[in-house]
Amino acid sequence: MFTGIIKAVGTIRIIENRDSDQRFSIDTGILDMSDVAVGDSICVNGVCLTVVMLQHRGFITDISIETLACTTFEKLHQGDQVNLEKSLKLDDRLSGHIVIGHVDGVGKVTGLHEAARSVQYDIEVPDRLKKYICKKGSVCVDGVSLTINDVAGIKFTVNIIPHTLEETIFSSYREGTPVNIEVDIIARYLEGLMQT
């Protein structure tokens, strides 16, 4: 479990093809890895990944066929930057919202607009996810917990403040950039309860 509050920006060192899946080596930058062990989970661009090996200032993780098919990972390259967050401890503050790290679909940035000192991003989601997106609700975009400002059909808008622009990979996004989307877990569970 995660909070959607990014703790560091990392860099993909190496991508190895292994049969039909991949193995990533990730440089974790300023992220403190002193309390991380093999088997722990780290959220990378909104995807919960398992540490299979620790390295100096980094870790190695395996990316399954399923993850490649359901996320933006198949589009990542060596040298690309990624958002990082270690898993939540029970005594941590929940500053964002409950994030599981299970991506619901891949969205796309469709517009960027200056909004005072912030940047407004328009993001389009797959049609099947629009029912989970509501004004002033929560959404996770590439691992970042965000409040939805407005909704129009399959598009929603978020404002990214200067701090978030500096501490995440949002500043690298352009029109057409694909992003991992995780809808609010509460909305998913409510739907399941109502269907039952």
C-alpha positions, 0 to 999 in steps of 0.5 A: 500500500502507498500514499501517492506522495512521491519520495524521489525521482529515479532513473532506469539504468538497464532494461533486459529482455527475459523471454517475454518479460523484462528485468529493470535496474533502477537508480533510486536517486535520493531515495533512502534504501537503507530500510528496504529488503529483497521482497519489499514493494516499491511503487514505480510510476504507480506500479507496485513492483517487488525488489528482487535484488538490491544494488548500490543506490538502486534495485532490480525488479522483474516486469511480468507480461501482464504488467507490460500489457497493462501499463506504460512500462513497455514504452519506457527506455534506458535513461527515462526517469520514474516516480518512486515511493516506498511502501507505507508503514502503519505509523506513517502519515497518509498525506495523499490517498490510499494507493494500491499500485495496481494500475487500472489503465493507461491514460494520455495527456491531451493538454497542458495550460499554465494556471498562475504558478501551476500547470493544468493537465488534461488527461484522457482515460479509457472509456471503461474508467470514466465512471470512477472519475468524479470532480474533487475525487482522487486519482493516481497518475503515474504514482502521484495522488491528485485531486480531480478539478473537473471532468468532461466525458473521458477527460479530467483535469488536474492542477500541478503545483510548482512543488509537485512539478519539481519533485515528480516527472510531471514536468517532462509530460507533453501532449500525447504522453501516456500515463498509468492511471489508478482510480480511487480504491473506494470507488472500486469497492463501492461498485463491487458492493453495489453489484453484489 
